[in-house]
Amino acid sequence: MSSDRARSRFARFRGLGGTMRVLLCLVGLLLPMSAFAVNPDEVLPDPAMEARARTISAELRCMVCQNQSIDDSNADLARDLRLLVRKRLTDGDSDQQVLDYIVSRYGEFVLLKPRLSEKTYILWGAPIVLFVVGGLALAVYARRRAGKPTGRPLSAEEEAQLKDILGK
């Protein structure tokens, strides 16, 4: 009897193993897809400099793809921007200088996370203002609704039936 249990458990795991192998193969094939954006000819020989370039590239928006960083994009413009970032870094610019240079050429929109400045106060403040206004509107609506009776008053016949039911 115990050998039958062991066989059924083994059969269950063996069936799951085939599924797991297929899933692992799919994950193994699809996972590196985003790594194909940066071409080997773009990679800097210095690993520390390359890490800085990758960090900066992850903060910059691809102007073609709109909601993807230049590090993840295969667009030609993204490639040009990646090369520009690497060139500026090899020329001795700091990370902030590289970002400032690219923002001066393409505008604040090129940043995936816009900076807090006079130009972006509305962008950063709008969600907070809308949340507060929505909360106030909800509170006003709830207060007005609480003061109003719901339904209609009972008729004389319904009041009599209610008194009969309650035994008064």
N, C-alpha and C positions, 0 to 999 in steps of 0.2 A: 504494500500500500504506500509506503513512504517513497519507493522508487517511482511509482506512478505520479506522485506529487512533484518529485524532482524533475521528471520528464516533462510534465506540463509547464512547470516554471521555466525550464530550459527552452522549450518550444516557444513560449511567450517572448522570452528575451531574444531568442534567435530571430523571430519575426520582427521585433523592434529594432534589432541590430541592422537589418537591411535598410529600414527606413532611416535610421540614424546615419548610416553611411551615405545615403543619397543626400540627406540634409547637410551633412558635413561637406560633401563635395560641392554642393550648390553654394554654401557659405564661402568655401575656399575659393570658388571661382568669382563670386560677386563681390566679396569684401575688398579686394584690391582695386576695384574699378575706379575709385576716387584717386588712387595713387598714380593713375596713368596721366593725370593732368600735367604734372611737372615732368618734363622730358629730361632724360639723362644728360643731354647737352647743356641744360640750364643749371644743373647742380654745381655749386661752388666746391672747390677742393677742400676748403677749410670747414670742418663740421660745425664749429661754433658760428661761423659766418652764415652757413647754410641754415642753421637753426634760427638765427635772427631773421633771415630772409623769409623763412616759412612763417614765422610769427607775424611779420608785417603783412605778408601776402594773405594770411587768414583774416586780417582786419579790413582788407580792401575788397570792395564790391566789383564784380565783373559788370561793366557797363552794357554788355550784350545780354548776359543771362539775367541781370537785375537782382536776383536773390541768391546769388552764389558767390563765394569768394573767388578771387583770381587764382588761388591755390588749387581750387577744385574744378575750375573751368577749363575747357579745351578750346575756347574761342581764341582767335588770333590776337585780338586786343588784350585778352588776359595774358597771353604769352608775352606780348610786348611789355605789359606792365610788370610781369615777373622779372623779365630781363632788365627793365629799368630799375627796379628795386635792387637787384643784385649789383648792377653797375654803380648805383649810388653808394651802396654799402662798401664795395671794393674801393671806391674813390675816397672813403673815409668819413662819410656822413653818419651821424647818429641815427637811431631808429626814428626819433622825433623829427629830425631834419628830413628824412626820407618821406615820412607821412606828410609833413608840411608842404614839401615840394609837389607831391602828387595831388594833394588837396588844392594847391594853388593852380594847378593845371586843369583839374577835372571838377573842382567844387566839393562841397561837403557831402554830396550824394555818393561819392566814391567810398566813403566810410560805411562799413556795415553797422557800426555803432556810432551814431553822430555825437559830436562833442556838445557839451552844454555851453552855449554861447548866446549872445543876443539874438542871433538868427534862428536859434533852435529852441527858444523858450516856449513857443507855442507847441512845438512838437513834443517836448517833454512835459509841459504843463497841461495840455489838453486832456489826457486820460484822467488826471487827478481832478480837474475841474468838472469833467463830465460825470465822474463818479460821485462827487459831492452834490452836483445839481440833481442827479438821478436819485440820490438818497433823500434830499430835501423834497423832491416831488413825490416820492413814495410816502414820506412822513405826512405831507399835507393831504395826500389822497386818503391815507389811512385815518387821519383825524376827522376829515369830513365824513367819511363813510361810517365811522363809529357813532356819530351823533344822529344819524338817520335810522329810523326804524326799518326793519326789513319785513316784507310781506304787507298784508292788509289787516285791519282790526277784525276781530271775530264778530260775526252777526249775532243777533239775539238768540237765534235758534242754535247756533254753534256753542254759545256760552251756556245755554240750558243743557245741551248734550254733555258738555264738559263737566258741569256741576253734577249731573247724574252719574257720570263715570267716576268722579272723585268721591261721590257719596255725600255731598253737602246739601 
